[in-house]
Amino acid sequence: MPVQVVSQTITNPSMVSAAKTITLGLSTGLGAIGPGVGVGYIMGKTIEAVARQPELRGELLSLTFLGLALTEAITFYALLMGFVAFFLA
């Protein structure tokens, strides 16, 4: 039994605009989940490390802020890809 593939093209400009807007929102929202979990994990581990060795607090905080900056950059990449899909697609 052969399988039929149905393909439709959206030609209504308002539908295309709505699809682009949904894509932008989903890409940014889903792209923020991972960094949110990562920031929570980094901060939790930093608190544990400072509790174990308080004398290393300064070194640990500087490395923590570097890790936070790199983790949050992922959110901006997701936002950038959402803008690419929104404006160039």
Contacts in CASP RR format, 6 or more apart in sequence:
PFRMAT RR
TARGET T0000
AUTHOR 0000-0000-0000
METHOD contacts of the structure
MODEL  1
MPVQVVSQTITNPSMVSAAKTITLGLSTGLGAIGPGVGVGYIMGKTIEAV
ARQPELRGELLSLTFLGLALTEAITFYALLMGFVAFFLA
10 16 0 8 1.000
10 19 0 8 1.000
20 85 0 8 1.000
20 86 0 8 1.000
20 89 0 8 1.000
21 86 0 8 1.000
23 82 0 8 1.000
23 85 0 8 1.000
23 86 0 8 1.000
23 89 0 8 1.000
24 82 0 8 1.000
24 83 0 8 1.000
24 85 0 8 1.000
24 86 0 8 1.000
25 82 0 8 1.000
27 78 0 8 1.000
27 79 0 8 1.000
27 81 0 8 1.000
27 82 0 8 1.000
27 85 0 8 1.000
28 75 0 8 1.000
28 78 0 8 1.000
28 79 0 8 1.000
28 82 0 8 1.000
29 78 0 8 1.000
30 78 0 8 1.000
31 74 0 8 1.000
31 75 0 8 1.000
31 78 0 8 1.000
32 75 0 8 1.000
32 78 0 8 1.000
34 74 0 8 1.000
35 71 0 8 1.000
35 72 0 8 1.000
35 74 0 8 1.000
35 75 0 8 1.000
36 71 0 8 1.000
38 71 0 8 1.000
39 68 0 8 1.000
39 71 0 8 1.000
39 72 0 8 1.000
42 64 0 8 1.000
42 67 0 8 1.000
42 68 0 8 1.000
42 71 0 8 1.000
43 64 0 8 1.000
43 68 0 8 1.000
46 60 0 8 1.000
46 61 0 8 1.000
46 64 0 8 1.000
49 56 0 8 1.000
49 60 0 8 1.000
50 56 0 8 1.000
50 57 0 8 1.000
50 60 0 8 1.000
END
